[in-house]
Amino acid sequence: MSSVETICLVGWGAIGQRVAALLKARGANARIVGIAVRDPKEIEGTMPEGAVHVAGPEALAATGATLVVEAASRESVAPFARAALTVGMDFAVSSTSALVDAAVLDELVELARRNGRKLIIPPGALGGIDALAAASRLGLDSVEHVITKPARAWLGTPAETLCRLAELQQAEAFFEGSAAEAATAFPQNANVAATTSLAGIGMELTRVRLVADPKATENSHSIHAHGPFGTLDIRLQNRPLASNPKSSEMTALNLVRLIENRTSALVI
C-alpha cells in the first residue's frame, strides 16, 4: 500500500493544476509523471518537476503511469481511455458527459474488464454518490438533480439562447430534461448529471433541471432520489474554482481523494 502512485493528467486547465497543487501541498504519496496537452507551450513553466509532455494517447505507455486522470474534455475521454486501459493503466473520467454514448461506455467497460483494469468515475462536484449507488442496488423509482450556478457560469453555453443571462433579476430554470440531454448540451456545466445517472437510475430516467441565479456565489447541487431503500436528499453548495467558474473546487478535491485512497492503508 506504500508504493507511489504514478499519474498522467490529461489536461492542464484549472482542475488539473489544482489537483497537482493540492497533491504537492498535502505531501501525497503520488507523483505526476506526465501531462497530456496538444501544445507543449500550454505547460511551459508550470509543469511539475519530473513530468513529461504527452503529445497524444499513443505516448501514454512511455510514461509508466499507473493511473491516468482525465480533466480535459469529453472529446479526450474515449481515445485516452482506450490507450490507457490497453497498456495496463486505470483511467479516471472527469468529463463523464462522454459516457452518455452507451456504445462508448460499453466499449470502455469491456476493455477494462478484458485487461484487468478499472474505469473509474469520481464523484466530481458531488457528494453522496456512494449512498445513491448503494441505494440503486435495490432499484430506484426516481432521481432528480437540480444544478444551480451563478448566471456568469452559464456564459458561453446554450443557456445564452434559452434565457437572458445578463438581465436576470432572480433565479431562472432554463432547462428541464433527461441527464443525457443535459450532459450533452452542457458538457462543462452538467457533467455531474451523467455521474448521478451512472450511480443511480440511468441517463434517460434521471431528470435534470438547470438554473441560472444572478445572486448566487456558489455552485449548488440538489439531488432527490426515492426507492425501496427510502428517500435520499442531498444538497451541496460548492465554491467555484477561482480560475474557472464553470468548475467546482469539489471536483479537484474528489480527484485528490481518489488518488490518495489508492495508496492509503485507510480508505474512506
Secondary structure as UniProt FT lines:
FT   STRAND          5..10
FT   HELIX           14..25
FT   TURN            26..27
FT   STRAND          30..36
FT   HELIX           40..43
FT   TURN            44..46
FT   TURN            49..50
FT   STRAND          52..54
FT   HELIX           57..59
FT   HELIX           61..63
FT   STRAND          67..70
FT   HELIX           74..86
FT   TURN            87..88
FT   STRAND          90..93
FT   HELIX           96..100
FT   HELIX           102..115
FT   STRAND          119..120
FT   TURN            124..125
FT   HELIX           129..135
FT   HELIX           136..138
FT   STRAND          142..150
FT   HELIX           151..154
FT   TURN            155..156
FT   HELIX           159..162
FT   HELIX           165..167
FT   STRAND          172..178
FT   HELIX           179..185
FT   TURN            187..189
FT   HELIX           191..199
FT   TURN            200..201
FT   TURN            203..205
FT   STRAND          207..213
FT   TURN            214..215
FT   STRAND          219..227
FT   TURN            228..229
FT   STRAND          230..238
FT   STRAND          240..241
FT   TURN            242..243
FT   STRAND          244..248
FT   HELIX           249..261
FT   TURN            262..263
//
